[in-house]
């Protein structure tokens, strides 16, 4: 967890305070912080297939129908994650917990 926190800190997403009264503080407004920002801060840019990440790795990339499918899937995943903000996720979590009680 410490490595993930350091990565998020370097990305300007959280602030880490050391010591007995230390902890983590979110630096961005949760409604303006997307799941995509956090995922890509930790894992790097999302690629679903090697040929999308490195088109030169496959000589068929320019004409391959599957290549286009992978790229479309990648774009849709990134869009979905980008449209998902942490304020919404928190609200949904609270509602879910209240329904269980």
Residue pairs with C-beta under 8 A, 6 or more apart in sequence:
4 42
5 14
5 16
5 24
6 16
7 41
7 42
8 14
8 38
8 41
8 42
9 15
9 16
11 37
11 41
12 27
12 28
13 26
13 27
13 28
13 33
13 37
13 38
13 41
14 24
14 25
14 26
14 27
15 24
15 25
15 27
16 22
16 23
16 24
17 23
17 24
17 25
26 33
26 86
28 37
29 87
30 85
30 86
30 87
30 90
31 85
31 86
31 87
31 88
32 85
33 85
33 86
34 81
34 82
34 83
34 84
34 85
34 86
35 81
35 82
35 84
35 85
35 86
35 89
36 46
36 78
36 81
36 82
36 84
37 82
38 86
39 46
39 81
40 46
46 74
46 77
46 78
46 81
47 53
47 74
48 70
48 73
48 74
48 77
49 70
49 74
50 57
50 58
51 57
51 58
51 61
51 64
51 67
51 70
52 67
52 70
52 71
52 74
55 61
55 62
55 67
58 64
58 67
60 67
61 67
